[in-house]
Amino acid sequence: MTTAGDAEARRRAEALRKQIDQANDAYYNNDAPVMSDADYDRFFRELQALEAAHPALRTPDSPTLRVGAEPASALTKHQHLRPMLSLANAFDTEELRAWHDRNLRLVPDAAKSGFVMEVKIDGAAVNLTYRDGLLVTGATRGNGRIGEDITANLRTISDVPLSLRGTDVPPLIEVRGEVYFPYATFTRLNEQREAAGEPLYANPRNSAAGSLRQLDSEITRRRRLRMFAFHIEVLEGRMPVETQWELLDRLAAWGFQVEAHRHRARDLEAVIAQVPHFETLLPTLPFQSDGVVVKVNQMTLHRRLGNVGDREPRWSIARKFAPETAVTRLLDIRVNVGRTGALNPYAVLEPVEVSGVTVSTATLHNDQLIADKDIRIGDWVEVMRAGEVIPQVIGPVRERRDGRERRFMPPKRCPDCGTPVEQPPDEVMRYCPNVACPGRVFEGIVHFASRGAMDIRGLGYERVRQLLDAGLIRDVADLFQLQVEPLMTLERFAEQSATQLVKAIEDARSRPLSTLLFALGVRHVGTTAAQLLARRFRTMDGLAQASEEEILEIPGIGPTIADAVRSFFGQARNRKLIDRLRAAGVTMTEPETTAPYGPLAGERLVITGVLPTLSRAEATALIEEAGGRVVGGVSANTSAVVAGDKPGSKFDKARTLGVPVIDEAELLRRVGHRL
């Protein structure tokens, strides 16, 4: 018997299917979306919920059971040898956990695999078929089973290899990738169209898809599209790798471009901890991205977990960032000087409400990104606020320009002190080199007191500014001379608040060396690098006297950090500041963190190559916590070499000297980590 509720559910499901089909057709075939991604996801999830509650409503052609839209163009159709699946989405931590829990119920071993996190490119999905290493066909996704043959157009993209390097390429494979339009190239294209009096393209994603589906490949070539590869399907022969991490390395070895910002996570908690980093990273990239893809690392588990119908793999999910956006006018672009001297442009906006918060300023990251996105003063711009991240300008609304907009001219002198700015040849940021610059001093003190650094509670932006304006402090060393009575003379300071601040500063004196190093704001030295440096040298004097070669011996420390550390201690002003901090009783040593009676007590280990799930810093921490010590070179005194993929000369030297070589699994067993 059909109830009124069933009838209403049926009508709603039919309406949702129609809306989603129309949206798919507009998005995939016409490259002209008729609804926002947020609305599409909301309708799609509503239909999924309806079909789950009323299975009889699921039709064979429901959009929840397939991908994309039926191909509809003059291009030749192409049937994929393996279906091109879509990805399920997770919009928060709870949904990510639910995905993982479902997998564990199916395959409990999945908990041991670890994960790979990759930037989700917002472009046009393509499928490349290679036989005996030669490109034979390139196609669009289409409906996941049948796409459109765009081989001639894909051949014009420099990132698409016409033949693959190496001897380990299986006889027949399909390579999955994402074609995208870099912001800088997209901006130049629109400038050319504007000069020719032609209508401007709306966004890079739609323009990339449209460029791929041109009947004249010369048009595609002129667009200068790019492509990242991220997956292979082996049709003949054996899969040449065992993990997703290795697969990405292998794609690069064969000649493909692979997006560089990837991360290995040991477990789901490590994935969740890394999500904020990706959310902050994405707006700084030179191309569109709307999330991070989380993949089970072990390839054998991909087969065991399988797929949900012909729609999505169980071993992978997109952790999408669902931003709240609004459109407002950009009134001005100003520049803030950071603690390292970096000149950070930001937008001054007509106040607009985004996610229930009134936004009047937004970050613009750097001058290059402003130029690449062609953001101009006076533009109407789209502003995004995702979660707790600082508001960002996504880009201009070009169709609303009236000709009065002005391009931003980066200042040649520091806006705070007038010093000529500098730009290192390998960086997009420009810097004020004056260490006494008022802007650098202010931001440096705020960072020094922040929760992630010395954690001086109650000392935020407003109070630092108040103390500087009153002349009570000039730098971070002066903080440790503050007394209750002078503080009580300032506005909004009573005896209790002044006493609390002095007490918080007193507590900060005992922070370890690693915390102090990070708090001092040494360029390129984050929390992990500060810990590695402090554990190796143990004292501030030991680090100050270390040569660049000695610093480079630390696993996980590269030339950029080593050079920055030597440069910091090479400045007399910084050495004087450290002397004043020492005189104020600030701790200059790192406590012993290794366990003297741990399972690796007294052992010296070398790490070489890329480990399957552990980063170099994570492996170092595990060894030190177990009583061992990580050293840079292999000698007869080395207890063991921990080797991963592509181990290099240290592996060969260990074999020559008869030093035991172990893998990550053996390391975890030795330190007592449960596998």
C-alpha positions in Angstrom: 0.0 0.0 0.0 1.4 3.4 -1.0 1.2 6.0 1.7 1.1 9.8 1.2 4.8 9.9 2.4 5.8 7.3 -0.2 4.1 9.4 -3.0 5.8 12.6 -1.8 9.2 10.8 -1.7 8.7 9.5 -5.2 7.8 13.0 -6.5 10.8 14.5 -4.8 13.2 11.8 -6.1 11.9 12.3 -9.7 12.4 16.1 -9.3 15.9 15.6 -7.9 16.9 13.2 -10.7 15.8 15.7 -13.3 17.7 18.5 -11.7 20.9 16.5 -11.4 20.7 15.1 -15.0 20.2 18.7 -16.3 23.2 19.8 -14.2 25.3 17.0 -15.4 24.5 17.7 -19.0 25.3 21.4 -18.6 28.5 20.7 -16.6 30.0 17.8 -18.7 28.7 18.5 -22.2 28.1 22.2 -22.4 30.9 23.3 -20.0 28.4 25.8 -18.5 27.2 24.9 -15.0 23.7 25.8 -14.1 24.1 25.3 -10.3 26.9 25.7 -7.8 28.9 22.8 -6.6 27.4 23.2 -3.2 23.9 23.0 -4.5 24.8 20.0 -6.7 26.3 18.1 -3.7 23.2 19.0 -1.6 20.8 17.7 -4.2 22.9 14.6 -4.8 23.1 13.7 -1.2 19.4 14.2 -0.7 18.7 11.8 -3.5 21.1 9.3 -2.1 19.3 9.5 1.3 15.8 9.1 -0.4 16.9 6.1 -2.3 18.5 4.5 0.8 15.3 5.0 2.7 13.1 3.9 -0.2 15.1 1.4 -2.3 12.1 0.9 -4.7 12.7 4.5 -5.8 16.1 3.8 -7.3 15.9 3.6 -11.1 18.4 1.9 -13.3 19.5 5.2 -14.7 19.6 7.1 -11.4 22.5 9.6 -11.4 23.6 8.0 -8.0 24.5 4.9 -10.0 26.6 6.5 -12.7 29.0 9.3 -13.4 28.7 12.4 -15.5 26.4 12.7 -18.5 25.9 10.9 -21.7 28.3 12.2 -24.3 26.6 14.6 -26.7 28.9 16.2 -29.3 30.3 15.8 -32.8 33.3 14.1 -31.4 33.8 10.3 -31.9 32.7 8.2 -28.9 35.2 6.1 -27.1 34.5 3.2 -24.7 36.9 3.0 -21.7 38.5 -0.4 -21.1 37.8 0.1 -17.4 35.0 2.4 -16.1 36.2 5.9 -15.0 34.7 6.2 -11.6 33.8 9.3 -9.6 34.7 9.8 -5.9 32.5 9.9 -2.8 32.7 13.1 -0.8 33.3 13.8 2.8 32.7 17.3 4.0 33.8 16.9 7.6 35.7 14.7 10.0 32.7 12.6 11.0 32.0 11.7 7.3 35.7 10.8 6.9 35.6 8.5 9.9 32.3 6.9 8.7 34.0 6.1 5.4 37.0 4.5 7.2 34.7 2.5 9.5 32.8 1.1 6.6 36.0 0.0 5.0 37.2 -1.7 8.2 34.0 -3.6 8.5 34.6 -5.0 5.0 38.4 -5.4 5.2 39.8 -5.2 8.8 43.4 -5.3 7.4 42.8 -1.8 5.9 43.7 -0.3 9.2 47.4 -1.3 8.6 47.8 0.2 5.2 48.2 3.9 5.9 46.9 6.6 3.5 48.1 8.9 0.7 46.7 12.5 0.5 46.7 14.2 -2.8 45.5 17.7 -3.9 42.1 17.3 -5.8 42.6 19.1 -9.1 39.4 21.0 -10.3 39.8 20.5 -14.0 38.6 18.0 -16.7 39.1 14.3 -16.1 40.8 12.4 -19.0 41.7 8.8 -19.8 44.9 8.0 -21.7 45.4 4.5 -23.2 48.9 3.3 -23.8 49.8 0.1 -25.7 53.5 -1.0 -25.4 54.3 2.4 -24.0 52.8 4.4 -26.9 49.8 6.7 -26.6 47.0 5.3 -28.7 43.8 7.0 -27.4 42.9 9.9 -25.2 39.3 10.5 -24.1 37.0 12.6 -21.8 35.2 10.9 -18.9 31.8 11.1 -20.5 29.4 9.0 -18.5 32.2 6.9 -17.0 31.9 4.1 -19.5 31.8 6.0 -22.8 33.6 9.3 -23.4 34.7 11.3 -26.4 37.9 10.7 -28.4 40.0 13.8 -28.0 43.4 12.2 -28.8 44.5 14.9 -31.2 43.8 17.6 -28.7 45.5 15.8 -25.8 48.6 15.3 -28.0 49.0 19.1 -28.0 49.5 19.2 -24.2 53.2 19.0 -23.2 52.4 17.1 -20.0 50.9 14.2 -22.0 53.8 11.8 -23.0 53.4 10.4 -26.4 55.6 7.5 -25.3 56.5 6.4 -21.8 60.0 6.1 -20.4 61.3 2.9 -18.7 61.2 -0.8 -19.2 58.5 -1.6 -16.6 55.5 -0.2 -18.4 52.7 -2.9 -18.7 51.7 -3.8 -22.3 48.3 -2.2 -22.0 47.3 0.5 -19.4 44.8 3.3 -19.0 46.3 6.4 -17.2 43.8 8.7 -15.5 44.6 12.4 -15.2 43.1 15.9 -14.8 43.6 18.6 -17.4 43.6 22.1 -16.0 44.1 25.7 -16.9 46.8 27.5 -14.8 45.5 30.8 -13.5 48.3 32.8 -15.3 47.5 31.2 -18.7 43.8 31.7 -18.1 44.3 35.4 -17.3 46.4 35.9 -20.5 43.7 34.2 -22.6 41.0 36.5 -21.1 43.3 39.6 -21.7 43.6 38.6 -25.3 39.8 38.1 -25.6 39.2 41.5 -23.9 41.5 43.2 -26.3 39.7 41.6 -29.2 36.3 42.6 -27.9 35.3 39.0 -27.3 33.3 37.8 -24.2 35.5 36.6 -21.3 35.6 33.1 -20.0 34.0 32.5 -16.6 36.5 30.2 -14.9 39.5 28.0 -15.6 37.7 24.7 -15.1 35.0 25.3 -17.7 37.5 26.7 -20.1 39.8 23.7 -19.8 36.9 21.3 -20.5 35.8 23.4 -23.5 39.3 23.7 -24.9 39.7 19.9 -24.8 36.5 19.4 -26.9 37.5 21.7 -29.7 37.2 20.2 -33.2 40.3 22.1 -34.2 43.3 20.8 -32.2 45.3 24.0 -33.0 42.9 25.9 -30.8 43.6 23.5 -28.0 47.4 23.9 -28.5 47.2 27.6 -28.2 45.4 27.4 -24.9 48.5 25.8 -23.3 46.7 23.5 -21.0 48.5 21.4 -18.3 47.8 17.9 -16.9 48.5 16.0 -13.7 48.4 12.1 -13.7 47.2 10.3 -10.6 46.1 6.7 -11.3 46.6 3.8 -13.7 44.5 0.8 -14.6 46.5 -2.2 -15.8 44.7 -4.2 -18.6 47.6 -6.5 -19.6 50.6 -7.5 -17.5 51.2 -6.9 -13.8 50.9 -3.8 -11.7 54.4 -2.5 -11.4 54.0 -1.1 -7.8 52.4 -2.2 -4.5 51.4 1.2 -3.1 49.7 4.4 -4.2 52.7 6.4 -3.1 54.9 4.2 -5.4 52.4 4.6 -8.2 52.8 8.4 -8.2 56.6 8.0 -8.3 56.3 5.6 -11.1 54.0 7.9 -13.1 56.7 10.6 -12.7 59.4 8.2 -13.8 57.4 7.3 -17.0 57.3 11.0 -17.9 54.0 12.3 -16.4 53.6 15.4 -14.3 52.4 14.5 -10.7 51.1 17.2 -8.4 53.8 17.8 -5.8 51.8 18.4 -2.6 51.2 14.9 -1.4 51.4 13.4 2.0 51.6 10.0 3.6 49.6 9.4 6.7 50.2 6.4 9.0 46.5 6.2 10.1 43.2 8.1 9.9 44.1 10.4 12.8 47.2 11.5 10.9 45.0 12.2 7.9 42.6 14.3 10.0 45.5 16.3 11.5 46.8 17.1 8.0 43.5 18.3 6.6 43.9 21.9 7.9 47.3 22.2 6.1 45.7 21.3 2.8 42.8 23.7 3.4 45.2 26.5 3.9 47.4 25.4 1.0 44.8 25.1 -1.8 44.1 28.9 -2.3 47.9 29.5 -2.8 48.2 27.0 -5.7 48.4 28.4 -9.3 45.4 26.3 -10.4 41.9 25.5 -9.1 41.4 22.9 -6.4 38.5 22.2 -4.1 39.7 19.5 -1.7 42.1 16.7 -0.9 41.8 13.1 -2.1 42.5 10.4 0.6 43.5 7.0 -0.7 44.3 3.7 0.9 48.0 3.2 0.2 48.2 -0.6 -0.3 47.1 -1.5 -3.9 46.1 -5.0 -2.9 43.5 -3.5 -0.6 42.1 -1.5 -3.5 41.0 -4.8 -5.1 39.7 -6.2 -1.8 37.7 -3.1 -1.0 36.3 -2.9 -4.5 33.8 -0.3 -5.8 30.3 0.9 -5.0 28.6 -0.2 -8.3 30.0 1.6 -11.3 30.2 4.9 -9.4 33.0 5.2 -6.9 35.9 3.2 -5.4 35.7 2.3 -1.7 39.4 2.8 -1.3 39.4 6.5 -2.0 37.3 9.6 -1.0 37.4 13.3 -1.6 37.6 15.4 1.5 36.0 18.5 0.0 36.1 21.9 1.6 32.7 23.4 1.3 33.4 27.1 1.3 30.9 29.8 2.0 31.3 32.5 -0.6 29.9 36.0 -1.3 30.5 38.7 -3.9 31.6 42.2 -2.9 33.8 45.1 -4.2 37.5 45.2 -3.6 38.2 48.8 -2.5 42.0 48.6 -2.1 45.0 46.3 -1.9 47.4 47.0 0.9 50.5 45.3 2.2 51.3 43.9 5.6 54.9 43.1 6.7 55.2 39.7 8.4 57.7 38.6 11.1 60.2 37.3 8.5 60.0 40.5 6.5 57.6 38.9 3.9 55.3 41.5 2.3 51.8 40.0 2.4 49.2 41.8 0.2 45.6 41.8 1.5 42.3 43.0 0.2 40.3 45.8 1.7 36.6 45.0 0.9 33.2 46.5 1.1 31.9 44.7 4.3 30.0 41.5 3.3 28.6 38.7 5.4 30.1 35.3 4.8 29.1 32.3 6.9 27.4 34.6 9.4 30.6 36.7 9.8 31.1 40.2 8.5 34.2 40.3 6.4 36.0 43.5 5.4 39.5 42.2 4.7 40.8 39.0 3.0 44.2 37.5 2.2 45.7 37.7 -1.3 48.8 35.6 -0.5 51.4 37.1 -2.8 51.9 39.5 -5.8 52.2 36.6 -8.3 48.8 35.2 -7.4 47.2 38.6 -7.8 48.7 38.8 -11.3 47.8 35.2 -12.2 44.2 35.6 -11.1 44.1 39.1 -12.7 42.6 40.7 -9.5 42.3 44.5 -9.8 41.5 47.3 -7.4 37.8 48.2 -7.9 36.8 44.7 -9.1 33.8 42.8 -7.9 35.4 39.7 -6.3 34.2 36.4 -5.0 35.3 36.0 -1.3 35.5 32.6 0.4 35.6 31.7 4.1 36.0 28.0 4.6 35.7 26.8 8.3 38.0 28.9 10.5 40.5 29.8 7.7 41.2 33.5 7.1 38.9 34.9 4.3 40.4 34.7 0.8 39.7 36.3 -2.5 38.9 33.5 -5.0 39.0 35.8 -8.1 37.3 38.6 -9.9 33.9 38.7 -11.5 35.1 39.9 -14.8 31.8 40.4 -16.5 31.0 43.2 -14.0 34.0 45.3 -14.9 33.3 48.8 -16.2 36.9 49.9 -17.2 37.7 51.8 -14.0 39.5 49.0 -12.3 43.2 49.4 -11.6 46.0 46.9 -11.6 47.9 46.5 -8.3 51.5 47.8 -8.4 53.6 46.1 -5.7 55.6 48.6 -3.6 59.3 48.8 -4.2 59.9 49.9 -0.7 58.7 48.5 2.6 55.5 50.3 3.6 56.5 50.3 7.3 60.1 51.4 7.2 60.9 52.5 3.6 63.7 50.0 3.1 64.0 48.8 -0.6 62.4 45.3 -0.8 64.2 42.2 -2.0 63.0 39.1 -3.8 65.1 35.9 -3.7 65.3 34.5 -7.3 63.6 31.2 -6.3 60.7 32.6 -4.4 57.4 34.5 -5.2 57.5 36.4 -2.0 59.3 39.8 -1.6 60.9 40.8 1.7 61.9 43.7 3.8 65.5 43.0 4.8 65.5 45.4 7.7 65.4 43.3 10.9 64.5 46.5 12.9 61.5 47.2 10.7 58.5 48.1 13.0 56.2 45.7 11.1 58.6 42.8 11.5 59.1 43.5 15.2 55.4 43.7 15.9 54.5 40.5 14.0 57.6 38.7 15.5 56.5 39.5 19.1 52.9 38.3 18.3 54.3 35.0 16.9 56.7 34.6 19.8 53.8 34.8 22.3 51.4 32.7 20.3 50.0 29.3 21.5 52.1 27.3 19.1 55.3 29.1 20.2 56.0 30.3 23.8 52.3 30.2 24.7 52.1 33.5 26.7 48.4 33.6 27.4 46.8 37.0 27.2 49.4 38.5 24.8 47.7 38.9 21.5 47.7 41.6 18.8 46.1 44.4 20.7 48.2 44.0 23.8 51.5 43.7 21.9 50.6 46.9 20.1 49.7 48.5 23.4 53.0 47.6 25.0 55.0 48.8 21.9 53.1 52.1 21.8 53.7 52.6 25.5 57.5 52.0 25.1 57.5 49.1 27.6 58.9 46.7 25.1 61.0 46.9 21.9 61.6 43.2 21.2 60.8 39.8 22.7 63.6 39.9 25.3 61.9 43.0 26.9 58.9 40.8 27.6 60.8 39.1 30.4 61.5 42.4 32.2 57.8 43.4 32.5 56.5 44.2 36.0 53.0 44.4 37.4 53.1 48.1 38.4 54.0 49.6 35.0 51.4 47.4 33.3 48.6 48.7 35.7 49.1 52.2 34.3 47.9 51.1 30.9 44.3 51.2 29.8 42.3 47.9 30.3 45.0 46.6 32.7 43.9 46.0 36.3 46.1 44.3 39.0 44.7 40.9 38.3 45.2 41.0 34.5 48.7 42.5 34.9 49.6 39.8 37.4 48.3 37.1 35.2 50.3 38.3 32.2 53.5 38.5 34.2 52.9 35.0 35.5 52.3 33.7 31.9 55.6 35.3 30.9 57.4 33.7 33.9 56.0 30.3 32.9 57.4 30.8 29.3 61.0 30.9 30.6 61.0 27.1 31.0 59.9 26.2 27.5 62.4 23.9 25.8 65.0 24.9 23.2 62.8 23.5 20.4 59.9 25.7 21.3 62.2 28.8 21.6 63.7 28.1 18.2 60.3 28.1 16.6 59.2 31.1 18.6 62.2 33.2 17.4 60.8 32.9 13.8 63.9 31.6 12.1 62.9 31.6 8.4 61.8 28.2 7.1 62.1 26.7 10.6 58.7 25.2 11.6 57.9 23.1 14.6 59.2 19.9 13.2 62.5 21.4 12.0 63.0 23.1 15.3 62.5 19.8 17.1 65.0 18.0 14.9 67.6 20.8 15.3 67.2 20.9 19.1 67.4 17.2 19.5 70.6 17.0 17.5 72.5 19.9 19.1 70.8 20.0 22.6 71.9 23.6 23.4 71.5 27.0 21.8 75.3 27.4 21.7 75.7 24.1 20.1 73.4 25.0 17.3 74.8 28.5 16.9 78.3 27.1 16.4 77.3 24.2 14.1 78.4 24.4 10.5 76.0 24.1 7.6 77.4 20.7 6.8 76.7 19.5 10.4 73.1 20.8 10.1 72.6 19.0 6.8 73.6 15.7 8.4 70.2 15.8 10.3 67.7 13.5 8.5 64.8 15.7 7.4 66.8 19.0 7.2 67.6 20.3 3.8 69.8 23.0 2.3 67.1 25.7 2.6 66.7 25.3 6.3 70.4 24.8 6.9 71.2 28.1 5.1 68.4 29.9 7.0 69.8 28.8 10.3 73.3 29.8 9.5 72.1 33.2 8.3 70.1 33.7 11.5 73.1 33.1 13.8 75.3 35.1 11.4 73.5 38.3 12.3 74.9 40.2 15.3 71.5 41.5 16.3 70.1 38.0 16.6 73.1 36.8 18.7 72.6 39.8 21.0 68.9 39.0 21.4 69.7 35.4 22.4 72.2 36.7 25.0 69.6 38.9 26.5 67.1 36.0 26.6 69.6 33.8 28.3 70.3 36.6 30.9 66.6 36.8 31.5 66.5 33.1 32.5 65.0 31.7 29.3 65.8 28.0 28.8 68.5 27.4 26.2 68.6 23.5 26.3 66.5 20.6 25.0 65.6 17.9 27.5 66.8 14.4 26.8 63.9 12.7 25.0 65.4 9.3 24.2 64.6 6.5 26.6 67.9 5.2 28.2 66.4 1.8 28.6 64.2 1.7 25.5 64.3 -1.2 22.9 66.8 0.8 20.8 68.9 2.2 23.7 72.4 3.0 22.5 71.8 2.1 18.9 72.7 4.4 15.9 70.5 4.1 12.9 70.5 5.7 9.4 67.3 6.4 7.5 67.5 6.3 3.7 65.0 6.3 0.9 61.2 6.9 1.1 59.4 4.8 3.7 56.0 3.4 3.0 54.0 5.3 5.7 56.4 7.2 7.9 57.9 10.6 7.1 61.6 11.1 7.9 60.7 13.2 10.9 58.1 10.6 12.2 60.7 7.8 11.8 63.3 9.8 13.6 60.9 10.6 16.5 60.0 6.9 16.9 63.7 5.9 17.0 64.6 8.6 19.6 61.6 7.7 21.7 62.8 4.1 21.8 66.3 5.2 23.0 68.1 5.2 19.6 69.8 7.9 17.7 69.5 8.8 14.1 72.8 9.7 12.4 73.5 11.0 8.9 76.2 8.7 7.6 76.8 4.9 7.5 79.9 3.6 9.3 81.1 0.4 11.0 79.5 1.8 14.2 76.0 2.0 12.6 73.6 -0.4 14.2 71.2 -0.6 11.2 70.0 1.2 8.1 66.3 1.7 7.7 65.7 1.6 4.0 62.7 2.6 1.9 62.1 3.0 -1.8 65.0 4.4 -3.8 67.6 4.1 -0.9 70.6 5.4 -2.7 74.3 5.2 -1.8 73.8 4.6 1.9 72.1 1.3 1.2 75.1 0.2 -0.9 77.6 1.3 1.8 75.7 -0.6 4.4 75.9 -3.8 2.3 79.7 -3.2 1.8 80.3 -2.8 5.5 78.0 -5.6 6.5 75.6 -3.2 8.4 72.1 -4.8 8.8 69.5 -3.3 6.5 65.9 -3.3 7.8 62.6 -2.0 6.4 59.9 0.1 8.0 57.9 -2.9 9.2 61.0 -4.3 11.1 61.7 -0.9 12.6 58.1 -0.7 13.9 58.5 -4.2 15.3 61.7 -3.3 17.1 60.3 -0.2 18.7 57.3 -2.2 19.9 54.8 -0.6 17.5 51.8 -2.9 17.0 51.5 -3.8 13.3 
